[in-house]
Amino acid sequence: MATPPKSAPADRVPGSWAAARYGRTGLVLLAIASGLALAGWAWPSEEPAPASSGPALALLAMAGLLSACAIVFLVSAFVGPRWFPRRTPHRVFCVSLLLLFGGVFVALALLEGPAHPVYPLLTCQNNLRQIGGLLVAEHAAGRLRVLGGAAFLTQLAPLVIDEDLKVFLCPKDPGAPGANTRDRIHCSYRGPDLETARRFVDGTLPKDAILACDACGDDGTVPYHEPGLCVMFASGKVECLKRGAPNGAPAKVGPGSLDPRFIHLVR
């Protein structure tokens, strides 16, 4: 009498279906990871090095983690060619889920960190917003002096604690020191000339007049931010304006600018 075939253990199921499914999933993840890697390397960046911007690094990080997930799936597909433990799919799922969550956190950190090209622009706008708030408050209190250029802005330094003296520094200013001190304060922004400063102190300057902006180098032609020019209005409002003169000439701030809004801004 023939012996009946032994049945599979209760905790195991035939592996062909699970292995095929995990193999397909691994290949799909590898294809997605390859696309993300190509997108990361092709992402345009302000920096000279390839793939140096925040979005590019985030895409490359996600590609690497998805590749790790794909390897886990592919290895699981080929482990145990005849029998496939029931618990293995759950383990694979948990490991892959942890890797994906790690990728999301890494991507968010890269997108929000200083590597992102927008980060210096937001920092610069925040600096001008703080300076504008102090100027408006000191003007209301009648304590502003009529000074020209950056000195009109740095007269606020006594109101700022030592750790916050970086408020006068633009992160993209190539001539800025690592930090400001009480003995030496570098200002990355242009301030109003004497006549404009006097009108602001007297209260006769229109609220929509530009009171400060990026210094853009000694000659006013070196852009600190590719997206635009950070400016602060007499009302304390801060915006990022698109660079360029009205007639299409090269952008410049300060005396000699073809844009009348920037002629009165000096170092």
C-alpha positions in Angstrom: 0.0 0.0 0.0 1.4 3.4 -1.1 2.3 5.8 1.6 0.2 9.1 1.2 2.3 12.2 0.6 3.1 14.2 3.6 1.2 17.4 3.9 2.9 20.8 4.3 3.4 22.0 7.8 0.6 24.3 9.1 2.9 27.3 9.3 4.2 27.0 5.7 2.6 27.6 2.4 3.9 26.7 -1.1 6.5 29.3 -2.0 5.9 29.7 -5.8 3.1 32.2 -5.5 4.7 34.3 -2.8 8.1 34.2 -4.4 6.7 35.4 -7.8 4.8 38.2 -6.1 7.8 39.3 -4.1 10.0 39.1 -7.2 7.6 41.3 -9.2 7.4 43.8 -6.4 11.2 43.9 -6.1 11.6 44.6 -9.9 9.0 47.4 -9.7 10.7 49.0 -6.8 14.1 48.8 -8.6 12.5 50.5 -11.7 11.1 53.3 -9.5 14.4 53.7 -7.7 16.2 54.0 -11.1 13.8 56.7 -12.2 14.3 58.6 -8.9 18.1 58.3 -9.2 18.0 59.7 -12.8 15.7 62.5 -11.8 18.0 63.4 -8.9 21.1 63.6 -11.1 19.3 65.6 -13.7 17.7 68.1 -11.2 18.8 71.7 -11.9 20.8 73.3 -9.2 22.2 76.7 -8.3 25.5 75.1 -7.2 28.2 74.0 -9.7 28.4 70.5 -8.4 25.7 68.1 -9.9 22.9 66.9 -7.7 23.8 69.3 -4.9 20.5 70.9 -4.2 18.0 69.7 -1.6 15.4 68.1 -4.0 18.2 66.3 -5.9 19.6 64.9 -2.7 16.1 63.9 -1.5 15.4 62.1 -4.7 18.8 60.2 -4.5 18.1 59.3 -0.9 14.7 57.9 -1.8 16.2 56.0 -4.7 18.8 54.4 -2.4 16.2 53.4 0.2 13.8 52.0 -2.4 16.7 50.0 -3.8 17.3 48.5 -0.4 13.6 47.6 -0.2 13.8 46.0 -3.6 16.8 43.9 -2.6 14.8 42.7 0.5 11.9 41.7 -1.7 14.1 40.0 -4.3 16.1 38.1 -1.6 12.9 37.0 0.0 11.6 35.7 -3.4 14.6 33.4 -3.8 15.0 32.2 -0.2 13.3 28.9 0.4 12.7 27.8 -3.2 10.2 25.1 -2.2 8.5 26.3 0.9 7.8 29.8 2.0 7.2 30.5 5.7 4.1 32.4 6.4 5.8 34.8 8.8 8.4 35.9 6.2 5.9 38.2 4.3 5.2 40.0 7.5 8.9 40.5 8.2 9.6 41.7 4.7 6.7 44.1 4.9 7.9 45.5 8.3 11.5 46.0 7.1 10.3 47.6 3.9 7.9 49.9 5.8 10.7 51.0 8.1 13.0 51.8 5.2 10.3 53.8 3.4 9.5 55.8 6.5 13.3 56.4 6.9 13.4 57.7 3.4 10.5 60.1 4.0 12.3 61.5 7.1 15.6 61.9 5.2 13.8 63.6 2.3 12.1 66.0 4.6 15.3 66.8 6.4 17.1 67.5 3.1 14.3 69.6 1.7 14.1 71.7 4.8 17.8 71.9 5.5 20.4 74.4 4.4 21.2 72.3 1.3 18.0 73.5 -0.3 18.5 76.5 -2.6 15.4 78.2 -1.2 16.7 78.0 2.4 19.1 81.0 2.1 16.4 83.0 0.4 14.0 82.4 3.3 16.7 83.2 5.8 17.4 86.4 4.0 13.8 87.4 4.0 13.4 86.6 7.7 16.5 88.7 8.4 15.1 91.7 6.6 11.7 91.1 8.3 13.3 91.3 11.7 15.3 94.5 10.8 12.1 96.0 9.4 10.2 95.3 12.6 12.9 97.0 14.7 13.1 100.0 12.3 9.4 100.5 12.5 9.4 100.2 16.3 12.4 102.6 16.7 10.8 105.1 14.3 7.6 105.1 16.3 9.6 105.8 19.4 11.5 108.6 17.7 15.0 107.1 18.4 16.2 106.6 14.8 19.2 108.6 13.5 19.6 109.8 10.0 22.4 107.7 8.6 23.2 106.6 5.1 23.6 103.1 3.7 24.1 100.0 5.8 24.8 102.2 8.9 21.1 103.1 8.9 20.4 99.4 9.5 23.2 98.5 11.8 22.3 101.3 14.2 19.9 98.7 15.5 22.7 96.4 16.6 22.6 97.5 20.3 19.0 96.2 20.4 20.1 92.7 19.2 21.7 90.1 21.4 25.1 88.7 20.4 23.7 85.4 19.1 21.3 87.2 16.8 23.8 89.6 15.2 23.7 87.2 12.2 20.5 89.0 11.3 22.7 91.4 9.3 24.2 88.6 7.3 22.8 87.0 4.1 23.7 83.3 3.9 24.6 83.8 0.2 26.8 86.9 0.7 30.3 85.7 -0.5 32.0 88.5 1.5 30.3 87.8 4.7 32.3 86.6 7.7 31.2 83.5 9.6 29.6 85.5 12.4 29.3 89.1 13.5 30.8 90.5 16.7 30.2 93.7 18.6 33.5 95.0 17.5 32.9 94.3 13.8 29.5 94.1 12.2 29.3 93.2 8.5 26.0 94.0 6.8 24.9 92.1 3.7 22.2 94.6 2.9 22.1 98.1 1.3 20.3 100.8 3.1 18.8 104.2 2.1 20.9 107.2 1.1 20.9 110.2 3.5 17.9 111.9 1.8 15.8 108.8 1.8 16.7 108.0 5.4 15.8 111.6 6.4 12.4 111.2 4.7 11.8 108.0 6.5 12.6 109.5 9.9 10.4 112.5 9.1 7.6 110.2 8.1 7.4 111.6 4.5 8.7 108.5 2.8 5.9 106.5 1.0 5.2 103.1 2.6 5.9 101.3 -0.7 9.4 102.8 -1.1 12.2 100.3 -0.8 14.3 100.9 2.3 16.8 98.0 2.1 17.8 95.1 -0.2 20.5 92.6 -0.8 23.9 94.4 -1.3 24.7 92.4 -4.4 28.4 93.0 -4.1 30.3 96.3 -4.1 29.0 97.2 -7.6 25.4 96.1 -7.0 25.5 93.5 -9.8 26.3 90.3 -8.0 23.0 88.4 -7.3 22.9 86.7 -3.9 19.7 84.7 -4.9 18.9 83.4 -8.3 15.1 83.5 -7.8 15.1 87.2 -7.1 16.1 90.2 -4.9 15.1 90.4 -1.3 13.8 93.9 -0.5 12.3 95.6 2.5 9.8 98.4 2.1 9.4 101.4 4.4 6.3 99.7 5.9 8.5 96.8 7.1 7.0 94.4 4.5 9.5 92.1 2.8 9.3 90.6 -0.6 11.4 88.8 -3.2 11.4 90.8 -6.4 12.4 89.4 -9.8 15.8 90.7 -10.9 16.1 92.8 -14.1 15.7 96.4 -15.2 12.4 97.4 -16.9 14.1 97.7 -20.3 15.7 94.3 -20.0 19.2 95.6 -19.1 21.3 93.7 -16.6 20.0 94.1 -13.0 21.8 96.5 -10.7 21.1 98.1 -7.4 22.4 101.4 -6.2 23.5 104.5 -8.0 23.5 104.0 -11.7 20.6 101.5 -11.6 18.2 101.6 -14.5 15.4 100.7 -12.1 14.4 103.9 -10.2 13.3 101.8 -7.3 16.9 100.9 -6.4 18.9 104.1 -7.2 18.8 105.4 -3.6 20.1 102.2 -2.0 23.8 102.4 -1.0 26.4 100.4 1.0 
